[in-house]
Amino acid sequence: MITQIDKDTFETVYRGRIYTLCRSCSYAWSMWNKTINGRTNPPKPFDSLADVEKHYKHWKGIALLAGEK
């Protein structure tokens, strides 16, 4: 399940990782993921939410939820 934290930040938990997606200044969107024990990976940039949906199936529907066409 995708949870909206604020206007430009979304989170979901999938296979023991917490994924945080937020709108950024340098790219359209950036995603961080960390394990449940707290180890964080560097952010991955995306040009659009369609790209996020293409790379991560568990983010399907985020473009609709965020209001991006």
N, C-alpha and C positions, 0 to 999 in steps of 0.2 A: 504494500500500500504506500502511495506517495503522500507525504504530509507537507502542507504549505506552512513554512515557518513565518515568513513575512512576504511582502509583495514580490520580491525578487529572489527568494531563497526557498528551496524545496529539499526534502530529505526522504530517504527510504532505506530500509534494512533488507539486505539480500545476501544469503549464504554466509552469514557471520561477519558481514561488513556493513558499515554505515556509510552511505553515499550522500554527499551534500552537493547540491547544484545551485549555483548562484550567478546572477548577472554580474559581469565584470566590466571594467573600463577598457582593458586592452583587447579583450575578445568579447564576443556576444555573451558566451556562457563559459563558466569554469566548473569543473567537478573535482572534488576531493573525495577520497575514500579512506576509511580507516578500519582496522580490525576492532573487534569488540574489546581487545586488551589495550587499545589506544595507539597502536602504530599507524602513522599517517603517511600516505603516499603523496608525491607532488601533484599539484593540480593539473588536470588535463583540459586544454582549451577546446571549445566547439564554436563554430560559426553560427549555428542555429540549433533549435530544439529538435528539428528533423534529424540532424546529425547525431544528437544524443540518442534518439529513438532507434536510429539505425545501428549504433554501436552497442547499446544496452537494451535488451528486450524487456527487462524489468522496469524500464522507464517509459514504456508504451503509454501514450495518452498525455504525456507531459505538455506537449504543444497545445493541446486543447485546454488543459487545466490552467496553463499560464496565459492563455489568450493569444498565442502566437499562431499566425496562419501560415 
